[in-house]
Amino acid sequence: MVDTEVHLWKFHKELSAGIVSLVLLAVLARAKQPMYGYQIAKQLDETGEGVLSGKQSALYPVLRSLSAAGLLISQVEPSVSGPPRRYYRITTLGRRVLDEWTYAWTTTRDFVNTVLEES
């Protein structure tokens, strides 16, 4: 018998790569003020029903990558309760990219749902 857990793990890994970038941009687009990594992770845990649970450390490289691409800007500020925190804010380019990615996600999701419903 084939171990389906291995296939499920691989599927989740491949699927989550782009989704993490999309949801990070979406969270920061809705934020009224800049957010630091732990705040973002906590919000995703509360909203995502555990989809990204245990993957907080994976958010930081994606945040850095989005910043390097000009989709986010960040600023380090001192913290009274520990080390300095890096706060992130979405840029105008980031908002435009979010719109494009949202459209791509929606059309892809609808296509996949249609195919799955026909199965």
C-alpha positions in Angstrom: 0.0 0.0 0.0 1.3 3.5 -0.9 1.9 5.8 2.0 -0.5 8.7 1.3 1.0 10.8 4.1 4.2 11.3 2.1 2.2 12.5 -0.9 0.0 14.8 1.2 3.1 16.3 2.8 4.7 17.0 -0.6 1.4 18.4 -2.0 1.1 20.8 1.0 4.7 21.9 0.7 4.4 22.7 -3.0 1.0 24.4 -2.5 1.9 26.5 0.5 4.9 28.2 -1.2 2.9 30.7 -3.2 0.0 30.8 -0.8 2.1 32.1 2.1 3.2 35.1 0.0 -0.4 35.8 -1.1 -1.8 35.7 2.5 1.1 37.8 3.9 0.3 40.5 1.3 -3.4 40.3 2.1 -2.9 40.5 5.8 -0.6 43.5 5.5 -3.0 45.2 3.0 -5.8 45.0 5.5 -3.7 46.1 8.5 -4.3 49.6 9.8 -0.7 49.9 10.9 2.6 48.1 10.3 2.9 44.6 11.8 5.8 42.5 13.0 6.3 38.9 12.2 4.8 37.4 15.3 1.6 39.6 15.0 1.2 38.4 11.5 1.7 34.7 12.4 -0.7 35.0 15.3 -3.4 36.5 13.1 -2.9 33.8 10.5 -3.2 31.1 13.2 -6.5 32.7 14.4 -7.9 33.1 10.9 -6.5 30.0 9.2 -7.9 27.2 11.3 -4.4 25.8 11.7 -3.5 25.7 8.0 -0.1 27.4 8.7 0.1 26.1 12.2 3.7 25.4 13.3 5.1 27.2 10.3 5.8 30.6 11.9 9.5 30.4 11.2 8.7 29.9 7.5 7.1 33.3 7.3 10.2 35.3 8.0 12.1 34.3 4.8 9.0 35.1 2.8 8.7 38.5 4.5 12.3 39.2 3.6 11.8 38.0 0.1 8.7 40.2 -0.4 10.7 43.2 1.0 13.6 42.5 -1.4 11.1 42.5 -4.3 9.8 45.9 -3.2 6.3 44.6 -2.2 6.8 45.4 1.4 8.9 47.9 3.4 10.2 47.2 6.8 11.4 49.2 9.7 13.1 48.1 12.9 11.9 49.6 16.2 13.0 49.0 19.7 10.8 46.8 21.9 10.3 47.3 25.7 9.7 43.6 26.1 12.7 42.1 24.2 14.8 42.5 21.1 14.0 45.1 18.5 11.1 44.2 16.2 10.9 44.5 12.4 7.6 46.0 11.3 6.3 45.4 7.8 4.0 47.5 5.6 2.8 46.8 2.1 3.9 49.1 -0.7 1.9 50.5 -3.6 3.6 47.9 -5.8 2.7 45.2 -3.3 -1.0 46.2 -3.5 -1.0 46.0 -7.3 0.8 42.6 -7.1 -1.8 41.5 -4.5 -4.6 42.4 -6.9 -3.0 40.3 -9.7 -2.2 37.4 -7.4 -5.7 37.4 -6.0 -7.2 37.3 -9.5 -4.8 34.4 -10.4 -5.7 32.6 -7.2 -9.4 33.0 -7.7 -9.4 31.8 -11.3 -7.1 28.9 -10.4 -9.3 27.9 -7.4 -12.5 28.1 -9.5 -10.9 25.9 -12.2 -9.7 23.3 -9.7 -13.0 23.3 -8.0 -14.8 22.7 -11.3 -12.5 19.8 -12.2 -12.8 18.3 -8.7 -16.6 18.6 -8.8 -16.7 16.7 -12.1 -14.7 13.8 -10.6 
